[in-house]
């Protein structure tokens, strides 16, 4: 999808909506499989995030304990680069971070990945940055139009997910991720 967006940016609205639809479809799935829980994966990541200050780690882990778990299929790395488009078909790829958990945490992960790409300097062209921000806004709005409610809970997941992403050791994102994690209530 990422490649298609770069070749046909005028279809950005469609791609943003389709991304939301694919994620909602994924989150509608319940499966019986021996895969890790999202909560356990998040705890492991937060505990292994070396850049996360200890006092903030404690706050984040306490906040995580208050969040609902969920038992839905969550991709864990859902973004346009992991959607293959062939002809008229779309396929979600790269399921290595799959877990059973809360769809809103998975949605927050997509937001942190997406906005982090803007903050890291991966996108330097000001037009493309504006396009990416609009794309993200359309995607989030469409997601919540299909799966009503949960906007406040989604917002509460953002600092938790940002803290967990620190475990991925992306130096150009550390300051931004810490700033996002510090918004924890």
N, C-alpha and C positions, 0 to 999 in steps of 0.2 A: 504494500500500500504506500509505503514511503516513497518508493521509486515512481509509482504512478502519480503521486501528489506532485513530485518535482517536475514530471513531464506534462501534467495537466492541472496546474494550480487552480484553474477556473472551476474545477470539480471539487474544490476543497470543502464546500458545504456538504456535498453528498458524502465525501469520505469521512468527514467528522460525524455525520449522522450514522453512517454505516458502522464506524468503529464503535459507537455507543450501542447500536443494535446487536453487534456481535458479542460485546461484553455482557449485555443484559441476557442474551441467550445462554452464554456460558454460566452466568450466575443463577440461571433458572435450573441448572442441572444439579441433581443429587446423585451421588454414586456410592456404591459399596466397594471400597478399595482400601488397601493398606498403604495409604499415603499420609505424610505428616500433617499435623494440624497447623494451621496458620499461626495460632497463638504460640506454639512451641518454637516454630521457626523465628517468629518475631523476638521472643525472649532470647534465643540463641544469638541472633544478630545484634540485639541491643547490648547484651553482655559482652560481645566480642568487638564492639565498636570502640577502638582505641582512642579515637579523637573525641569521643563523648565524655565530657567532664563527669566525674563520679556523682556529684550532687544532682546534676541533670539526669543522669542515668536512673537514679533512685526515683525521681519525679516521673520519668517516662514509664518505668516499670509499674509504679503505683497507678498511673493513669491507664495503662494497659489492663490492669486487673479489673477496672471498672467498666471495660468495654464488653459488649455482647460478643460471644464466640461465633456462632453460626456454623452450619454444616454444609455449606454450598461449595461447589467447585470453583476454585479461584486460580487463575493463571499464574499470578505472581510476577509477571514481566510483560504485561499487556500494553502494547504501544504499536503505532503504525508500522514499525520495522519488523514486527512479528506477525503481520498479516500478509499472506501471499495471495496475490490476485492473478489467476490464470484464466484468460477468456472472461467468462461470466461468473466463474466460481471463486470463492474466497476460502482460504484455509488458515486457521490459526496455527502457528508453528512455535517451536521452542518452549515446550511444556516442562522444562527441567525444574522450575520453581513452583510447580503445582502444589496446592494444599487444599484441605477442607477448612473452610472458615467463613468469615463475614464478607459479603460482597462489597460493602462500603469501605472496608480496609483495602480490598483489591483495587477499588476505584481510586482511593487515596494514593495508592502506590503508583498508578498510572499518572496521576497528577504530579506527584513528586518527580517521577522520571521525566515527564514532559516539561515542567517548569524548570527543572534542574538543567535540562539541555539548553534552555534559554539563558540561564544564569551562568553556565560554565563557559560560555563563549563558543560553543559548538555552532551556534547560529550567530553570525556576525553582521550580516546584511540587515539593515534596519527595516526594509520592506518585508523580508522573510520573518523577522522577529514579530512584526505586527501581524502578519499572516498566521504565524504559529499561535499567538495569543488569541486571535479570533477563532481559529480552529479549535483550540482548547475550550473556549467559552461555548461554542456551538455543541461540541461533544458532551460537555457536562450538562448543559441544559437539556439536550435530547435524552441523555441517560435518565435524568430525573423526570422527564415527561413520560418515559416508558416504564419506569420503576418509581412510582410516586413515594414521596416522603424520604426522610433520612438525611436531609441536607445538613442539619446540625450535627448529627452523629458523624457524618462524613468529615466535617470540619474538625471534629475532635480526634479523628484518626490521623489527620495530616502531620502533626508534630511527632506522633509515635512512629509513623512510617518514615519520616525524615530521619529520626534517630536511628532506626534500623538500617537505613541506606548508608549510614556512616560506616558500617561494617565492610562496605565494598571498597573502601580506601581509594576514593576518587579525590585527589588533592585539590583540584580546581573547584570542587563542590563543597568542601568541608565547612567553610565559613557560612555559606548559604544554608546548608543542612542544619548546622548548629543553631543558626538564627531561627529557622523554622521549628526546630525542636524546642527552643526556648519559649515558644508561644503556648506550650502545654498549660492547661488550667490547673 
